[in-house]
């Protein structure tokens, strides 16, 4: 294959009694007439099939620190080849990547790249993983799974950065190919999800339960705190109790700062004290690993041993300053050798994925062209 395939037949659709085709990838279940596109814009009916129109096309590639996804317990200090496509199945009024996720222009997809090409590029650049990010891999599931398989053949991990708004069958399909995920838990009320994202919270909670309890996908969570929308003490207590009680105290939770963008330009940015308050509430409710993001907060970036309080991973923005986690108990997952970690001081298990070949990529960001 030498050019992008705008007619790549999709998985997860069925015919409705009225003749329309129903896309089964996400809970929206878009019902499509011929030549009609779903809300995500990239899944389209052509004749008797639904096709993915962005297979083999990307909005750009960049080498990032893995901490930027954010993942704090997945090969800390390593580099990740990040890319996305176009479109989205949510309608977030606060979208921080709106120029990509809301795009309806094919020109946004500037780079043509196929799975083996992406995997080879990641290997050449020394990346430990490839991340599907900038927009949600749910909507380019077929492309993402093929890229993930090509990466696994070369010992490279696959990472999904996602809103978690996906149907059960598609969820099981996608995450059978994924090694780590950061899921946006955007708030903890139905009202927020309905009014600000045009979606529902329950499928996201189902995705989190599935990942944590039914897969070996390493899972972390991010909540973007928006002043006056999802940052009350009541909501933060409810959210962090859900994570601690239904998912477990070892699931890392990141509270991230909002900045005015897209259709919420009049909303002020998140004060750093709000993030610190949220972190305190999470720790109070039993979570062991709560982080702050998009602000300079060294204490909110550190990973501490829950037993001896040693700073086992110290960070400054996305740069590792100290690493005191020893790899232990190797296990093979999809051709990649993964290890849990232990505190170098007291031996307590630090959950995550760690290896002896860790690097310190730092905070830099390197744009990549597939033709290079």
Order of alpha helices (4+ residues) and beta strands (2+ residues): beta-beta-beta-beta-beta-beta-beta-beta-beta-alpha-beta-alpha-beta-alpha-beta-alpha-beta-alpha-beta-alpha-beta-alpha-beta-alpha-beta-beta-beta-beta-beta-beta-beta
